[in-house]
Amino acid sequence: MITNRNKRLVAFTLAAAFLFMAVSPALSIAVDVPNDINVGPYVDKIVYKVIANQDQRILALQAGEIEMDNSFFDPIYLDPLVADPDISIFEALRNGYGHITINCRDGGNGALADATVRRAFAYAFDKYAVTSGIMNGFSQEHDSLVPYPNGWCIEDEMEYHYYADETATGIAMLDAAGYEMSAGDPSYRTMPGTHDPIYIGIEYSSSSQEIAGGTAQIGVDALRRLGFNADTIPADFNEYISRLDSHGDYDMVFYALNFYSNDVDWLAREFWSELANEPYQNPTNFVNATYDSCRNQLLYGTTYEEVYNASSWMQKI
């Protein structure tokens, strides 16, 4: 999910007004260029302050202790910031998104290795609920691996979107695939054939209860509507990222990805089957021959059309 079409909010304190003048030269007038061209408004120096706590950053901004906060902030702070006459807020599409990574190798006692289960979850997960209930409208539903501001993103060209709660479709898929409900009360989905129990945990950073925890809870609600035994699991961010990097044990994890360019060559690494066991690569343990078949064209295509077609197919898969 990205921040009002996933809009990222950056607060600026306007301590002074800068006047920029554009002068159109006249052909009949000679212009003397000064020796010192450092004339006019300028910034003498920039001091960076690291304030890890979001509450403290907002208070520092309101008190005038800092002039700019270049990180996004929780929408709960929007009203008091808008009401402050000395603060201006800049909104821009974020080159990134929050997402739930799924262990496609053996997550959920092996159930998440089945694309049917993953797709059923996609149908049931209510992205509109995240936008309205968690992000106060400051987000945009998103399906593609490529963030919306990136020119290679095909979000608006996809024939179908997994935005709304379509649990009924997911349930029908699971029933057809043989994921029967267990006997007793409560009753949960079991593995086809063996009827082994299935448990799915969605981990999230314990330092972000509202956004990360709230999004993870919407994911758990979707899994439970599908009939799975599922829970949210607060965890240490650095610990579970290390686990993802080393292909450790997990079911699902919510975290954010930010990108610093418009390149898409990372698609050839992050989900390539041959890197499913390589440290720091392919954290989802995803293996798919069709996806792999697009890799060479993505990396070595000599025309825009070749690269676009390859990245387009990879986003659709």
C-alpha positions in Angstrom: 0.0 0.0 0.0 1.3 3.4 -0.8 0.8 6.7 1.1 -3.5 9.8 -0.6 -2.6 7.4 -3.3 -0.3 6.4 -0.7 0.6 10.0 -0.2 3.6 10.7 1.9 3.2 13.7 4.2 6.2 15.9 4.9 5.8 18.9 7.2 7.6 22.1 6.5 7.9 25.0 9.0 7.9 28.3 7.0 10.3 30.4 9.1 10.9 33.0 6.3 9.5 33.8 3.0 11.8 33.5 0.0 11.4 35.8 -3.0 12.6 34.5 -6.3 12.8 37.0 -9.1 13.1 36.0 -12.8 14.6 38.7 -15.0 14.0 38.7 -18.7 17.0 40.2 -20.4 16.5 43.0 -22.9 18.6 42.8 -26.0 19.4 46.5 -25.9 20.7 46.5 -22.3 24.1 45.2 -21.3 24.0 43.3 -18.0 27.0 43.5 -15.6 27.6 40.2 -13.9 28.8 40.7 -10.4 32.1 39.0 -9.3 30.3 37.5 -6.3 27.2 35.7 -7.6 26.1 34.6 -4.1 23.6 37.4 -4.0 20.1 37.1 -2.5 18.4 34.7 -0.1 20.4 31.6 0.7 20.7 28.9 3.4 23.9 29.4 5.4 23.9 25.9 6.8 21.8 22.8 7.3 21.8 21.0 10.7 20.4 17.5 10.7 18.8 16.3 13.9 18.0 12.6 14.5 14.7 12.4 16.4 13.6 8.7 16.3 10.3 9.2 18.2 7.5 10.5 16.0 5.8 12.3 18.9 8.9 14.2 19.7 9.5 15.2 16.1 6.0 16.7 15.9 6.5 18.6 19.1 9.8 19.9 17.9 8.2 21.1 14.7 5.4 22.8 16.6 7.8 24.5 19.0 10.1 25.7 16.2 13.0 23.7 17.4 13.3 22.2 13.9 12.3 23.8 10.6 11.6 20.7 8.6 10.6 17.0 9.1 11.3 15.0 5.9 9.6 11.8 7.1 6.0 10.8 6.8 3.8 11.1 9.9 0.8 9.4 11.3 -2.5 11.0 10.0 -3.6 11.5 13.6 -1.3 14.5 13.7 -2.8 16.1 10.6 -5.5 18.3 12.2 -3.2 20.1 14.7 -0.5 20.6 12.0 -3.0 22.0 9.5 -4.3 24.4 12.2 -0.9 25.8 12.9 -0.4 28.9 10.8 3.4 28.5 10.8 3.4 25.0 9.4 2.8 24.0 5.8 2.4 20.4 4.7 3.6 18.9 1.5 1.9 15.9 0.1 3.5 13.6 -2.6 3.2 10.1 -3.8 5.6 7.8 -2.0 8.0 5.8 -4.1 7.3 2.7 -2.1 4.6 0.9 -0.2 3.7 -1.1 2.9 3.1 -4.7 2.1 2.6 -8.2 3.6 5.4 -10.6 2.6 4.4 -14.2 2.4 6.7 -17.2 2.9 5.9 -19.1 -0.3 8.2 -22.0 0.7 6.6 -23.5 3.8 4.7 -20.7 5.6 1.5 -21.6 7.4 2.5 -25.2 8.0 3.0 -25.5 4.3 -0.3 -24.1 3.2 1.2 -20.8 1.9 3.3 -22.8 -0.5 0.1 -23.3 -2.4 -0.7 -20.4 -4.8 -4.4 -21.1 -4.3 -4.2 -20.2 -0.6 -2.2 -17.1 -1.3 -4.7 -16.0 -4.0 -7.6 -16.7 -1.6 -6.0 -14.4 0.9 -5.6 -11.7 -1.8 -9.3 -11.9 -2.4 -10.2 -11.7 1.3 -7.8 -8.9 2.3 -9.6 -5.6 2.4 -7.3 -2.9 1.2 -10.1 -0.4 1.3 -10.3 -1.0 5.1 -6.6 -0.2 5.4 -7.1 3.1 3.5 -10.1 4.2 5.6 -9.6 2.6 8.9 -5.8 2.7 9.3 -4.5 5.5 7.1 -7.5 7.9 7.5 -7.7 8.1 3.7 -4.0 8.9 3.2 -3.2 5.8 1.2 -3.9 4.2 -2.2 -4.8 0.6 -2.8 -2.0 -1.1 -4.8 -1.4 -4.6 -6.2 1.8 -4.2 -8.4 5.3 -5.0 -7.1 6.4 -1.7 -8.7 5.4 1.4 -6.8 2.8 3.7 -8.4 5.1 6.7 -9.1 7.4 4.5 -11.1 6.9 4.8 -14.9 7.2 1.0 -15.3 4.2 0.4 -12.9 1.2 -1.1 -14.7 -1.3 -0.7 -11.8 -3.8 1.2 -13.9 -3.5 -1.3 -16.7 -4.3 -4.4 -14.7 -7.5 -6.1 -15.8 -8.4 -7.0 -12.2 -7.6 -5.6 -8.8 -7.5 -7.2 -5.3 -8.8 -4.2 -3.5 -12.1 -5.1 -2.0 -13.2 -7.8 0.5 -14.2 -10.8 -1.7 -14.0 -13.5 0.9 -16.7 -15.5 -0.7 -14.5 -16.0 -3.8 -11.6 -17.1 -1.6 -13.7 -19.6 0.4 -14.9 -21.2 -2.9 -11.4 -21.6 -4.0 -10.2 -23.2 -0.8 -13.2 -25.5 -0.7 -12.5 -26.7 -4.3 -8.9 -27.2 -3.4 -9.7 -29.6 -0.5 -8.9 -27.4 2.5 -11.6 -28.9 4.7 -12.7 -27.6 8.1 -11.6 -29.5 11.2 -14.0 -31.3 13.5 -14.8 -29.6 16.9 -15.2 -26.1 18.0 -13.5 -23.9 17.0 -13.2 -25.4 13.5 -10.3 -24.3 11.2 -9.0 -25.1 7.7 -6.8 -28.2 7.4 -4.3 -29.4 4.8 -5.8 -31.4 1.9 -5.5 -35.1 2.2 -3.7 -35.3 5.6 -6.0 -32.9 7.5 -3.0 -31.6 9.3 -3.7 -28.3 11.2 -2.8 -25.0 9.7 -1.7 -21.9 11.7 -0.7 -18.6 10.1 0.8 -15.7 12.0 1.3 -12.2 10.7 4.2 -10.4 12.3 4.6 -6.7 12.5 6.9 -4.2 14.2 5.9 -3.7 17.8 6.9 -0.1 17.6 4.1 0.6 15.1 0.9 -0.6 16.7 -1.4 1.7 14.9 -0.3 1.3 11.3 1.7 -1.9 11.1 -0.4 -3.6 13.8 -3.6 -2.4 12.4 -2.8 -3.6 8.9 -1.7 -7.0 10.2 -5.0 -7.3 12.1 -6.9 -6.6 8.9 -4.9 -9.5 7.3 -5.7 -11.8 10.2 -9.4 -10.9 10.0 -9.2 -11.9 6.3 -7.6 -15.2 7.2 -10.2 -15.9 9.8 -13.0 -15.2 7.5 -11.5 -17.8 5.2 -11.5 -20.3 8.0 -7.8 -20.3 9.0 -6.4 -20.2 12.6 -4.5 -17.0 12.5 -3.1 -14.3 14.8 -1.1 -11.1 14.7 2.4 -11.3 16.3 4.2 -8.2 17.5 7.9 -8.6 16.9 11.2 -6.7 16.8 11.7 -5.2 13.4 15.5 -5.9 13.1 15.0 -9.4 14.3 12.4 -10.4 11.7 14.2 -8.6 8.9 17.3 -10.6 9.7 15.2 -13.7 9.6 13.8 -12.8 6.2 17.3 -12.0 4.9 18.5 -15.5 6.0 15.4 -17.3 4.7 14.4 -18.2 8.3 11.0 -19.4 9.6 8.0 -17.1 9.2 4.5 -17.1 7.8 3.7 -13.5 6.9 5.4 -10.2 7.8 4.2 -6.7 7.3 6.8 -4.0 6.6 7.5 -1.1 4.2 9.7 -0.9 1.1 11.1 2.4 -0.2 12.8 2.8 -3.5 15.3 5.5 -4.5 15.2 5.2 -8.3 12.9 4.2 -11.1 15.0 1.1 -12.1 13.2 -2.2 -12.1 16.2 -4.5 -12.5 15.6 -5.5 -8.9 12.6 -7.6 -10.1 15.2 -9.9 -11.6 16.7 -10.6 -8.1 14.0 -10.2 -5.5 11.8 -13.0 -6.8 14.1 -15.1 -9.0 13.8 -18.8 -8.3 17.6 -19.4 -8.3 17.9 -16.9 -5.4 15.3 -18.5 -3.2 18.0 -19.8 -0.9 20.5 -16.9 -1.3 21.0 -14.6 1.7 19.5 -11.1 1.3 17.7 -12.1 -1.9 14.1 -13.4 -2.6 12.9 -13.1 1.0 9.5 -14.6 0.0 11.2 -17.9 -1.2 9.2 -17.5 -4.4 9.7 -20.1 -7.1 7.9 -19.6 -10.5 9.1 -20.8 -13.9 6.9 -18.3 -15.8 8.3 -15.4 -13.8 11.9 -16.6 -14.3 11.3 -16.8 -18.1 10.9 -13.0 -18.2 14.2 -12.3 -16.4 16.6 -12.2 -19.4 14.4 -10.0 -21.4 14.0 -7.6 -18.5 17.8 -7.3 -18.0 19.0 -7.6 -21.5 16.2 -6.2 -23.7 17.5 -3.7 -26.2 14.2 -1.8 -26.7 11.7 0.0 -24.4 9.0 -2.4 -25.6 11.0 -5.5 -24.7 11.8 -4.3 -21.2 8.3 -3.0 -20.6 6.7 -6.3 -21.7 9.0 -8.3 -19.4 8.4 -6.1 -16.4 4.6 -6.1 -17.1 4.4 -9.8 -17.1 6.4 -10.0 -13.9 4.0 -7.6 -12.2 1.0 -9.6 -13.3 2.4 -12.9 -11.9 
